[in-house]
Amino acid sequence: MPLDLGERPESQVRKRKQKTEAPDPHPQLSAKPQKKSRRSRNRTPPEFWDNLSQVPLCRRALREFNRRTVRRTIPKPPVRSALEGDLVKQLKRFARHGGPDLRDIRGYSELKIKAVSNMNSASVLKSKDPAFAQALIDEHFYPEGYVHSDNEDTPVPSNFEEIRAKLRKRRRSLWRSQFTDEDFRRFQRSNDSATTKVAVMSSIFPTILGRETMPFGVNYLFNNLKQLANTISKPKPAYFNGSRLHQVHTEVRRKLGEYIIPSDNDRLPLLPNFFLEVEGIDGDHPVMKNKFKQNIAYCARGMHKMQCYGQGQPVFDGKAYTIGSTYYAGEGTLQLYVMHPTQRADPNKEPDFHTTSIAKFLMTETVENFRKGAAAFRNAQAWAKERRDEVIALANDQTAARDEEEEEGAEGERGGREEEKEVEEGEEGEEGEEWKEGEEAQAWYPPRRMNFRGIM
C-alpha cells in the first residue's frame, strides 16, 4: 500500500530533526579531550632550521617556510557595550549566561613554553629525514666523496693500502671445496627473494658471515651513547662487533662509558668498530646510507676517545680504526668504508671525521665475486678486532701505570710520615734525658739563695 505523502514515518522525522539540530557553539568545551594532530606532534622547532648550514627541500622545510611567511588571520573580537547601571546585577546576569565568549581567541599560536617542552622529542632527526645527512656534516662527520668549501677532497687515511691488502687475503672457508657453485646459486635465489631487511638478515647475511665467534649484537639500539648533537638520533645497526666487557679496565669504562658502552645491556659487547647495515629489494637505499653514516660516526668517535685515553692530548696519527659495511639486496652489492679523524684548525674543538670507500663487490654476479666480497667482509672483522685490542691494551696500560704511580706516591707519603714520627720520638727522648740530668744536678747541687739586700 503506498504511503501518504502528507504523513511521514516516525523514523524519517527523527532523522530530519537530527540533521537540523544546531551545532554545538562551544566545541572546545566538550568533555572528551581531542587528540593532537600528527602534524602538531612532529612539528620541528624554528631553532632547528636556524642552526642548519643548508636547508634541504622537504615537506618539513616547506611547512616551516609557510609558517614564517603566511600570516594567519585572527578574527577580531566582537564589540561589547560598556556596563551601565547596577554593575553587580549585570555581572551576575553575565555569569549566568555563561560568562565571556572565548571564540575570538581561536587560532592563537601555541605558547613558547609548550614548544620548548616538546623540543627534545620533535627536533631529533632520524635517518629517513632529508636533513639528517646535513646535520651530520654540520657536526663535522663528512661522507665519502665530500668536497669541502676550499675545494679540497676528503683526506685518505695513512693506512689505506694496508687495510686493502688485509681485505684481499683469501680464506680457507671460501675455497671451492667449502663453498661450491651450488651454494652460490642458492645465495642468488635468496637474494632475489629478499624484499625486506629481515629477509636479508635471515637468509643472505649468514652466508656472507660464515662461522664467526666474535662478540656481536644484532639490531640493538645504542641507547647508552652520548648523542653526536641534540638533533641527531642514536644508532641502531643491523649487526656489529665489539669487545667483551671484562677486557676493558673498570676505570676506563667508568670515564668513557658514554662513548664506548653502546647499551645498558651488560651482555652486549662494548667499543664497536665494525658494523653492517642492510636493506631489502623494496627498501629505501638513501635511508640505508644515512643509517650507515650515523653508525660509523658513533663508532669512530668512540675509538678515537679510547685511543686518546690517558695521553694528555688528542692523538692524530692519520690512521683509520673503524670500518663499516652495507649490503643492498636490490643491487646485490657489498660496500666497505673506513673513517678516521683529523685535527681541526682550532685544537680545542672536536676533530673532523672523514669517510673513505675502500672496497665494493657485486656479490650476485659471479661466484668469484662472492668469494672476494665474503673474504673481504670476514677479513675486515679480523682487522677491526686487532684495532680494538690495540687501543684497549694501550688504555689499560695507561690506567695500570697511573695506579702504580699513585701507589708509589702513597707509599712514599707513608714512609715520610713514619720518618717524621721517628724523628719526633728521638727529639722527645733527648729532651727527657736533658731534663733528668738537670734534676740530678739540682739534687746534688742545690741552688744558693739569692740575696737582694745589697742591690737596693
Contacts in CASP RR format, 6 or more apart in sequence:
PFRMAT RR
TARGET T0000
AUTHOR 0000-0000-0000
METHOD contacts of the structure
MODEL  1
MPLDLGERPESQVRKRKQKTEAPDPHPQLSAKPQKKSRRSRNRTPPEFWD
NLSQVPLCRRALREFNRRTVRRTIPKPPVRSALEGDLVKQLKRFARHGGP
DLRDIRGYSELKIKAVSNMNSASVLKSKDPAFAQALIDEHFYPEGYVHSD
NEDTPVPSNFEEIRAKLRKRRRSLWRSQFTDEDFRRFQRSNDSATTKVAV
MSSIFPTILGRETMPFGVNYLFNNLKQLANTISKPKPAYFNGSRLHQVHT
EVRRKLGEYIIPSDNDRLPLLPNFFLEVEGIDGDHPVMKNKFKQNIAYCA
RGMHKMQCYGQGQPVFDGKAYTIGSTYYAGEGTLQLYVMHPTQRADPNKE
PDFHTTSIAKFLMTETVENFRKGAAAFRNAQAWAKERRDEVIALANDQTA
ARDEEEEEGAEGERGGREEEKEVEEGEEGEEGEEWKEGEEAQAWYPPRRM
NFRGIM
3 9 0 8 1.000
24 30 0 8 1.000
25 103 0 8 1.000
26 103 0 8 1.000
28 102 0 8 1.000
28 106 0 8 1.000
39 63 0 8 1.000
41 118 0 8 1.000
41 122 0 8 1.000
42 122 0 8 1.000
43 115 0 8 1.000
43 118 0 8 1.000
43 122 0 8 1.000
44 60 0 8 1.000
44 64 0 8 1.000
44 122 0 8 1.000
44 123 0 8 1.000
45 115 0 8 1.000
45 116 0 8 1.000
45 118 0 8 1.000
45 119 0 8 1.000
45 122 0 8 1.000
45 123 0 8 1.000
46 64 0 8 1.000
46 68 0 8 1.000
47 119 0 8 1.000
47 123 0 8 1.000
48 123 0 8 1.000
48 231 0 8 1.000
49 55 0 8 1.000
49 61 0 8 1.000
49 64 0 8 1.000
51 138 0 8 1.000
51 231 0 8 1.000
52 131 0 8 1.000
52 134 0 8 1.000
52 135 0 8 1.000
52 138 0 8 1.000
53 134 0 8 1.000
53 137 0 8 1.000
53 138 0 8 1.000
54 134 0 8 1.000
55 61 0 8 1.000
55 131 0 8 1.000
56 130 0 8 1.000
56 131 0 8 1.000
56 134 0 8 1.000
57 130 0 8 1.000
58 129 0 8 1.000
58 130 0 8 1.000
58 131 0 8 1.000
60 129 0 8 1.000
60 130 0 8 1.000
60 131 0 8 1.000
61 130 0 8 1.000
61 131 0 8 1.000
72 107 0 8 1.000
72 109 0 8 1.000
74 107 0 8 1.000
74 108 0 8 1.000
75 104 0 8 1.000
75 106 0 8 1.000
76 104 0 8 1.000
77 104 0 8 1.000
78 101 0 8 1.000
78 104 0 8 1.000
83 90 0 8 1.000
83 91 0 8 1.000
84 90 0 8 1.000
120 230 0 8 1.000
123 230 0 8 1.000
123 231 0 8 1.000
124 230 0 8 1.000
124 231 0 8 1.000
124 232 0 8 1.000
124 233 0 8 1.000
125 131 0 8 1.000
125 132 0 8 1.000
125 135 0 8 1.000
125 231 0 8 1.000
125 232 0 8 1.000
125 233 0 8 1.000
126 132 0 8 1.000
126 233 0 8 1.000
127 233 0 8 1.000
127 287 0 8 1.000
127 290 0 8 1.000
127 291 0 8 1.000
127 294 0 8 1.000
128 284 0 8 1.000
128 287 0 8 1.000
128 290 0 8 1.000
132 232 0 8 1.000
132 290 0 8 1.000
132 294 0 8 1.000
133 143 0 8 1.000
133 290 0 8 1.000
133 293 0 8 1.000
135 229 0 8 1.000
135 231 0 8 1.000
135 232 0 8 1.000
136 143 0 8 1.000
136 228 0 8 1.000
136 232 0 8 1.000
136 293 0 8 1.000
136 294 0 8 1.000
136 297 0 8 1.000
137 143 0 8 1.000
137 146 0 8 1.000
138 229 0 8 1.000
139 228 0 8 1.000
139 229 0 8 1.000
139 232 0 8 1.000
139 297 0 8 1.000
140 344 0 8 1.000
140 350 0 8 1.000
140 351 0 8 1.000
140 352 0 8 1.000
140 353 0 8 1.000
141 228 0 8 1.000
141 293 0 8 1.000
141 297 0 8 1.000
141 300 0 8 1.000
141 339 0 8 1.000
141 353 0 8 1.000
141 355 0 8 1.000
142 148 0 8 1.000
142 154 0 8 1.000
142 352 0 8 1.000
142 353 0 8 1.000
142 354 0 8 1.000
142 355 0 8 1.000
143 293 0 8 1.000
143 355 0 8 1.000
144 154 0 8 1.000
144 337 0 8 1.000
144 355 0 8 1.000
144 356 0 8 1.000
144 357 0 8 1.000
145 153 0 8 1.000
145 154 0 8 1.000
145 355 0 8 1.000
145 357 0 8 1.000
146 154 0 8 1.000
146 354 0 8 1.000
146 355 0 8 1.000
147 153 0 8 1.000
147 154 0 8 1.000
154 354 0 8 1.000
154 355 0 8 1.000
154 356 0 8 1.000
155 340 0 8 1.000
155 342 0 8 1.000
155 354 0 8 1.000
156 356 0 8 1.000
157 163 0 8 1.000
157 318 0 8 1.000
157 319 0 8 1.000
157 320 0 8 1.000
157 338 0 8 1.000
157 340 0 8 1.000
157 356 0 8 1.000
158 317 0 8 1.000
158 318 0 8 1.000
158 319 0 8 1.000
159 318 0 8 1.000
159 319 0 8 1.000
159 320 0 8 1.000
160 320 0 8 1.000
160 338 0 8 1.000
160 356 0 8 1.000
160 358 0 8 1.000
163 320 0 8 1.000
163 323 0 8 1.000
163 338 0 8 1.000
163 358 0 8 1.000
163 383 0 8 1.000
164 358 0 8 1.000
164 359 0 8 1.000
166 379 0 8 1.000
166 380 0 8 1.000
166 382 0 8 1.000
166 383 0 8 1.000
167 336 0 8 1.000
167 358 0 8 1.000
167 359 0 8 1.000
167 375 0 8 1.000
167 376 0 8 1.000
167 379 0 8 1.000
167 380 0 8 1.000
167 383 0 8 1.000
168 372 0 8 1.000
168 375 0 8 1.000
168 376 0 8 1.000
168 379 0 8 1.000
169 375 0 8 1.000
169 379 0 8 1.000
170 371 0 8 1.000
170 375 0 8 1.000
171 374 0 8 1.000
171 375 0 8 1.000
171 378 0 8 1.000
171 379 0 8 1.000
172 178 0 8 1.000
173 179 0 8 1.000
173 210 0 8 1.000
173 211 0 8 1.000
173 378 0 8 1.000
174 371 0 8 1.000
174 374 0 8 1.000
174 375 0 8 1.000
179 367 0 8 1.000
179 370 0 8 1.000
179 371 0 8 1.000
179 374 0 8 1.000
181 367 0 8 1.000
183 207 0 8 1.000
184 367 0 8 1.000
184 370 0 8 1.000
187 204 0 8 1.000
187 207 0 8 1.000
187 363 0 8 1.000
187 364 0 8 1.000
187 370 0 8 1.000
188 364 0 8 1.000
190 203 0 8 1.000
190 204 0 8 1.000
190 207 0 8 1.000
191 204 0 8 1.000
191 329 0 8 1.000
191 330 0 8 1.000
191 332 0 8 1.000
191 363 0 8 1.000
191 364 0 8 1.000
192 281 0 8 1.000
193 199 0 8 1.000
193 203 0 8 1.000
194 200 0 8 1.000
194 203 0 8 1.000
194 204 0 8 1.000
194 280 0 8 1.000
194 281 0 8 1.000
194 329 0 8 1.000
195 280 0 8 1.000
195 281 0 8 1.000
195 282 0 8 1.000
195 283 0 8 1.000
195 329 0 8 1.000
196 280 0 8 1.000
196 282 0 8 1.000
196 283 0 8 1.000
197 238 0 8 1.000
197 278 0 8 1.000
197 279 0 8 1.000
197 280 0 8 1.000
197 283 0 8 1.000
199 280 0 8 1.000
199 329 0 8 1.000
200 278 0 8 1.000
200 279 0 8 1.000
200 280 0 8 1.000
200 327 0 8 1.000
200 329 0 8 1.000
201 218 0 8 1.000
201 219 0 8 1.000
201 238 0 8 1.000
201 239 0 8 1.000
201 278 0 8 1.000
204 278 0 8 1.000
204 327 0 8 1.000
204 329 0 8 1.000
205 239 0 8 1.000
205 276 0 8 1.000
205 278 0 8 1.000
205 327 0 8 1.000
207 374 0 8 1.000
208 327 0 8 1.000
208 334 0 8 1.000
208 363 0 8 1.000
208 373 0 8 1.000
208 374 0 8 1.000
208 377 0 8 1.000
209 377 0 8 1.000
209 378 0 8 1.000
210 374 0 8 1.000
210 378 0 8 1.000
212 378 0 8 1.000
212 381 0 8 1.000
214 241 0 8 1.000
214 242 0 8 1.000
214 381 0 8 1.000
214 385 0 8 1.000
215 241 0 8 1.000
215 242 0 8 1.000
215 243 0 8 1.000
215 244 0 8 1.000
215 269 0 8 1.000
216 239 0 8 1.000
216 240 0 8 1.000
216 241 0 8 1.000
216 242 0 8 1.000
216 269 0 8 1.000
217 239 0 8 1.000
217 240 0 8 1.000
217 241 0 8 1.000
217 268 0 8 1.000
217 269 0 8 1.000
218 238 0 8 1.000
218 239 0 8 1.000
219 236 0 8 1.000
219 237 0 8 1.000
219 238 0 8 1.000
219 239 0 8 1.000
220 236 0 8 1.000
220 237 0 8 1.000
220 240 0 8 1.000
220 262 0 8 1.000
220 263 0 8 1.000
220 265 0 8 1.000
220 268 0 8 1.000
221 234 0 8 1.000
221 235 0 8 1.000
221 236 0 8 1.000
221 263 0 8 1.000
222 234 0 8 1.000
222 235 0 8 1.000
222 236 0 8 1.000
222 237 0 8 1.000
222 262 0 8 1.000
222 263 0 8 1.000
222 298 0 8 1.000
223 234 0 8 1.000
223 262 0 8 1.000
223 263 0 8 1.000
223 264 0 8 1.000
224 257 0 8 1.000
224 258 0 8 1.000
224 261 0 8 1.000
224 262 0 8 1.000
224 263 0 8 1.000
224 264 0 8 1.000
225 234 0 8 1.000
225 235 0 8 1.000
225 258 0 8 1.000
225 259 0 8 1.000
225 261 0 8 1.000
225 262 0 8 1.000
225 298 0 8 1.000
226 258 0 8 1.000
226 259 0 8 1.000
227 233 0 8 1.000
227 234 0 8 1.000
228 297 0 8 1.000
228 298 0 8 1.000
228 301 0 8 1.000
232 294 0 8 1.000
233 294 0 8 1.000
234 298 0 8 1.000
235 291 0 8 1.000
235 294 0 8 1.000
235 295 0 8 1.000
235 298 0 8 1.000
236 291 0 8 1.000
237 272 0 8 1.000
237 275 0 8 1.000
237 276 0 8 1.000
237 277 0 8 1.000
237 291 0 8 1.000
237 295 0 8 1.000
238 275 0 8 1.000
238 276 0 8 1.000
238 277 0 8 1.000
238 278 0 8 1.000
239 275 0 8 1.000
239 276 0 8 1.000
239 278 0 8 1.000
240 262 0 8 1.000
240 269 0 8 1.000
240 272 0 8 1.000
240 274 0 8 1.000
240 275 0 8 1.000
240 276 0 8 1.000
240 295 0 8 1.000
240 299 0 8 1.000
241 269 0 8 1.000
241 272 0 8 1.000
241 273 0 8 1.000
241 274 0 8 1.000
241 275 0 8 1.000
241 381 0 8 1.000
241 384 0 8 1.000
241 385 0 8 1.000
242 269 0 8 1.000
242 270 0 8 1.000
242 271 0 8 1.000
242 272 0 8 1.000
242 273 0 8 1.000
242 274 0 8 1.000
242 384 0 8 1.000
242 385 0 8 1.000
242 388 0 8 1.000
243 269 0 8 1.000
243 270 0 8 1.000
243 271 0 8 1.000
243 385 0 8 1.000
243 388 0 8 1.000
243 389 0 8 1.000
243 392 0 8 1.000
244 269 0 8 1.000
244 270 0 8 1.000
245 253 0 8 1.000
245 266 0 8 1.000
245 269 0 8 1.000
245 270 0 8 1.000
247 392 0 8 1.000
248 260 0 8 1.000
248 270 0 8 1.000
248 271 0 8 1.000
248 392 0 8 1.000
248 395 0 8 1.000
248 396 0 8 1.000
249 395 0 8 1.000
249 396 0 8 1.000
249 399 0 8 1.000
249 400 0 8 1.000
251 399 0 8 1.000
252 306 0 8 1.000
252 309 0 8 1.000
252 395 0 8 1.000
252 396 0 8 1.000
252 399 0 8 1.000
253 260 0 8 1.000
253 261 0 8 1.000
253 270 0 8 1.000
255 309 0 8 1.000
256 302 0 8 1.000
256 305 0 8 1.000
256 306 0 8 1.000
256 309 0 8 1.000
257 270 0 8 1.000
259 301 0 8 1.000
259 302 0 8 1.000
259 305 0 8 1.000
259 306 0 8 1.000
260 270 0 8 1.000
260 271 0 8 1.000
260 302 0 8 1.000
260 305 0 8 1.000
260 306 0 8 1.000
261 270 0 8 1.000
262 268 0 8 1.000
262 270 0 8 1.000
262 272 0 8 1.000
262 298 0 8 1.000
271 302 0 8 1.000
271 303 0 8 1.000
271 306 0 8 1.000
271 388 0 8 1.000
271 391 0 8 1.000
271 392 0 8 1.000
272 299 0 8 1.000
273 299 0 8 1.000
273 300 0 8 1.000
273 303 0 8 1.000
273 321 0 8 1.000
273 322 0 8 1.000
273 323 0 8 1.000
273 384 0 8 1.000
273 387 0 8 1.000
273 388 0 8 1.000
274 299 0 8 1.000
274 322 0 8 1.000
274 323 0 8 1.000
274 324 0 8 1.000
274 325 0 8 1.000
274 380 0 8 1.000
274 381 0 8 1.000
274 384 0 8 1.000
274 385 0 8 1.000
275 295 0 8 1.000
275 296 0 8 1.000
275 299 0 8 1.000
275 324 0 8 1.000
275 325 0 8 1.000
276 324 0 8 1.000
276 325 0 8 1.000
276 326 0 8 1.000
276 327 0 8 1.000
276 377 0 8 1.000
277 288 0 8 1.000
277 291 0 8 1.000
277 292 0 8 1.000
277 295 0 8 1.000
277 325 0 8 1.000
277 326 0 8 1.000
277 327 0 8 1.000
278 288 0 8 1.000
278 326 0 8 1.000
278 327 0 8 1.000
278 328 0 8 1.000
278 329 0 8 1.000
279 285 0 8 1.000
279 287 0 8 1.000
279 288 0 8 1.000
279 326 0 8 1.000
279 327 0 8 1.000
279 328 0 8 1.000
279 329 0 8 1.000
279 330 0 8 1.000
280 328 0 8 1.000
280 329 0 8 1.000
280 330 0 8 1.000
281 329 0 8 1.000
281 330 0 8 1.000
285 328 0 8 1.000
285 330 0 8 1.000
288 326 0 8 1.000
288 328 0 8 1.000
289 326 0 8 1.000
292 324 0 8 1.000
292 326 0 8 1.000
292 337 0 8 1.000
293 355 0 8 1.000
295 324 0 8 1.000
296 322 0 8 1.000
296 324 0 8 1.000
296 337 0 8 1.000
296 339 0 8 1.000
296 355 0 8 1.000
297 339 0 8 1.000
297 353 0 8 1.000
299 322 0 8 1.000
299 324 0 8 1.000
299 339 0 8 1.000
300 321 0 8 1.000
300 322 0 8 1.000
300 339 0 8 1.000
300 340 0 8 1.000
300 341 0 8 1.000
300 353 0 8 1.000
301 353 0 8 1.000
303 321 0 8 1.000
303 322 0 8 1.000
303 387 0 8 1.000
303 388 0 8 1.000
303 391 0 8 1.000
304 314 0 8 1.000
304 315 0 8 1.000
304 321 0 8 1.000
304 341 0 8 1.000
304 351 0 8 1.000
306 391 0 8 1.000
306 392 0 8 1.000
306 395 0 8 1.000
307 315 0 8 1.000
307 321 0 8 1.000
307 391 0 8 1.000
307 394 0 8 1.000
308 314 0 8 1.000
308 315 0 8 1.000
309 394 0 8 1.000
309 395 0 8 1.000
309 398 0 8 1.000
310 395 0 8 1.000
310 398 0 8 1.000
310 402 0 8 1.000
311 398 0 8 1.000
314 343 0 8 1.000
314 347 0 8 1.000
314 351 0 8 1.000
316 341 0 8 1.000
316 342 0 8 1.000
316 343 0 8 1.000
316 351 0 8 1.000
318 340 0 8 1.000
318 341 0 8 1.000
318 342 0 8 1.000
319 340 0 8 1.000
320 338 0 8 1.000
320 339 0 8 1.000
320 340 0 8 1.000
320 356 0 8 1.000
321 340 0 8 1.000
321 387 0 8 1.000
321 391 0 8 1.000
322 338 0 8 1.000
322 339 0 8 1.000
322 340 0 8 1.000
322 384 0 8 1.000
322 387 0 8 1.000
323 336 0 8 1.000
323 337 0 8 1.000
323 338 0 8 1.000
323 358 0 8 1.000
323 380 0 8 1.000
323 383 0 8 1.000
323 384 0 8 1.000
324 336 0 8 1.000
324 337 0 8 1.000
324 338 0 8 1.000
324 380 0 8 1.000
325 334 0 8 1.000
325 335 0 8 1.000
325 336 0 8 1.000
325 337 0 8 1.000
325 377 0 8 1.000
325 380 0 8 1.000
326 334 0 8 1.000
326 335 0 8 1.000
326 337 0 8 1.000
327 333 0 8 1.000
327 334 0 8 1.000
327 335 0 8 1.000
327 363 0 8 1.000
331 362 0 8 1.000
332 362 0 8 1.000
332 363 0 8 1.000
332 364 0 8 1.000
333 360 0 8 1.000
333 361 0 8 1.000
333 362 0 8 1.000
333 363 0 8 1.000
334 360 0 8 1.000
334 361 0 8 1.000
334 363 0 8 1.000
334 373 0 8 1.000
334 376 0 8 1.000
334 377 0 8 1.000
335 357 0 8 1.000
335 359 0 8 1.000
335 360 0 8 1.000
335 361 0 8 1.000
336 357 0 8 1.000
336 358 0 8 1.000
336 359 0 8 1.000
336 360 0 8 1.000
336 376 0 8 1.000
336 377 0 8 1.000
336 380 0 8 1.000
337 355 0 8 1.000
337 356 0 8 1.000
337 357 0 8 1.000
337 358 0 8 1.000
338 355 0 8 1.000
338 356 0 8 1.000
338 358 0 8 1.000
339 353 0 8 1.000
339 354 0 8 1.000
339 355 0 8 1.000
339 356 0 8 1.000
340 353 0 8 1.000
340 354 0 8 1.000
340 356 0 8 1.000
341 351 0 8 1.000
341 352 0 8 1.000
341 353 0 8 1.000
341 354 0 8 1.000
342 351 0 8 1.000
342 352 0 8 1.000
342 353 0 8 1.000
342 354 0 8 1.000
343 351 0 8 1.000
343 352 0 8 1.000
344 350 0 8 1.000
344 351 0 8 1.000
344 352 0 8 1.000
359 373 0 8 1.000
359 376 0 8 1.000
361 369 0 8 1.000
361 370 0 8 1.000
361 372 0 8 1.000
361 373 0 8 1.000
361 376 0 8 1.000
362 369 0 8 1.000
363 369 0 8 1.000
363 370 0 8 1.000
363 373 0 8 1.000
363 374 0 8 1.000
364 370 0 8 1.000
END
